[in-house]
Amino acid sequence: MIGRFRVFFGFLTGLLFAWACHPAPMVRLTAGLAVALAGLLLRGWAAGYLEKGRRLAQDGPYSFLRHPLYAGSFLIAFGFVLAGTSSRYEIHAALIVLAFLALFVGVYPRRIVEEEQTLERTFGDGWRAFVRRNSRFLPSRPFRRPDADVFSWARYLKNREYQASLGFALGVAVILLKRFL
């Protein structure tokens, strides 16, 4: 339930951002886009290791972070908040920040708990060992498995991670159009 709501709310937040964003000064705009790009790269890296429901991803970014896809989404959104909120438009900036907080404080934590319950039922002891090694969002010391998996472009494509790249490109285009037009 939360999963579908999360995607719909994320889409609405994107539309709100496109309407309400006003590019920040160039230094903050550049820093924000760099943070968003780091999040996009983290998501893409994670997607190349993930086979949903078939095996527990433990390598690549999963070797030091329990939820790199969500962490990447957070960085993308936070980067766009930095880049697209000018102090000259306080009401619009407040709307964007409130939408960001609603999504990442109100929706994502519940989704993560639901997902972790499913992963524990599916992978049992393997999941519980994984949880002991990795924090949810803050990187921990990387755990190297002797039979470590490698990144796969086929998994990246199967997970449709290119959609995040398209969304990122659209967000950058909106900010740059508003900045230079």
N, C-alpha and C positions, 0 to 999 in steps of 0.2 A: 504494500500500500504506500508506504513512505517513498519507496523507490520511484514509482510513477509520479507522485506528487513532487518529488525532488526535481525530476527532469522538467515537468511543466513549470514549476516555480522558477527554475533556472532560466527557462526560455522567457518567461515574463520579466525576469530581472534583466535579461539581455535587452529586451525591448525598452524597458525603463531606462537602462543605461544609454542606449542609442538616442533616446529623446532628451534625457536630462544631463548628459555629460557636457562638460565645458573643460577643455584641456587645461591642465595645470601649467605653470611656468615650465620652460623647456628642460631645466635640470630635473625637476620632479617628474615630468612627463617621460623623459628618457629613462630615469631610474624605475619608474612604474612599469614601463614596457619591458625593461630588462628582467624585472621580477616575474612578470607574466610569461615571458619567453622561457625563463628557467622552469616555471611550472609546466609549461607545454612540453618541454624536453623531458621532464621527470615523468609526466603521464605517458609520453610516447615510449620511453625506455621501459616503463612498467608493463605497458600493453604487449610488448614483445616477449614477455615472460609468462603471461597469464593465459591459462586455459580454464575458463570458468566452469566450476563444477566437476572437472575431470581430474585435476591434480592440484596440489597445494603449491602455489608459487612461493619459492624461498630464495631465489637467486636474483642477481641484478639488484635493483633498488629494494626488493623484498628482503635482501640479506641484512639490511640495516633499518628498515622502516616497514611497519605492519600494513599501512594503507597508502602506498605511494600515489595511487590514482587520486584519492581524496586530497592528499597533501598537495599534489600538483594542481588540482582544481582550486584549492584554497589560494595557492600562489598566483594562479592566473587571475582570479577574481580580485585579490588584494592588489595586484599590480595594476589592474584596470581602474580600481578605485583610486589609487595614487595618481595615475596618469590622467584620469578623467574628472577630477573634482577640483575646480578652481575656487578659491576663497571669495572671489567676486560674486559667485552665485551660490550663496549659502543654503538656500532652500533646496535647490537641485542637488547640491553636494550632500545635504542631510538625507534626502530621499535615497540616493545611491548607497550611502553608508548604512542606512536602516535596512535596505533590501539585502545588502551583503551580510549584515549581522543576523537578520532573520533566517537567511539560508544557511549560514555556517555555524550559528548557535542554536537555532530553532529546529532545523530539519536534519542536517548532516549527523549530529550525534545520535539521534534516534535510528537513522538509517545504518550507521556503523554498528550499533548494538544488535539490530536485527540481522545484519550480515554476519557478525561474529557468532551469533547463536547458530545460524545455518552452517557456517564453516566448522563449528565444533561438532555439530551432529554429523556432518559429512566426513570430516577428516579425523575426528576423535583425538587420540593421543598425539598424533603428528601436529595438529593445530595447537594443542595445549603446550607442547614443547616450543613451537614457533612463538606463541604469545609470551612465554617466559624470556625469550631472547630479544624481542622487538617491542618498542613502544609504539603507540598508535600513530603519533605524528612527529615526535622529535627523534631525530636519527640516533641510533644506538651503534655500538661497535659492530662492524660488519661480521657476520657469521659466514664462514667459508665452508661449504660442503665439499667433500671429496669428489662427488659425482655431480658437480654443479651444472645446471642447464645453461644454455647460451641464448642470447637474444635471437628472435625469429621474426623476420619481416612478415612471414605468412600469418603468425599470430597477431602481429600489429594490425594487419589488414582485416583479419577475421574479427578482431575486436572493434573494428571501425574507428580506430583512434584518429584517422584522418579527419573525422568530423570535428574533433577538438581543434585541429589545425585550421580548418575552414572557419570555425567560430573565432579563433584568435585573429586570423587575417581580417575578418569582418570587423572585429572590435578595433583593430589597429586602423583600418580604413576609415571608420567613423571618427575616431579621434583625430586622425591627420586631416581629414576633410574639414572637420570643424575648426581645426587649428589654422589651416591655411586658406580657407574660403571666407 
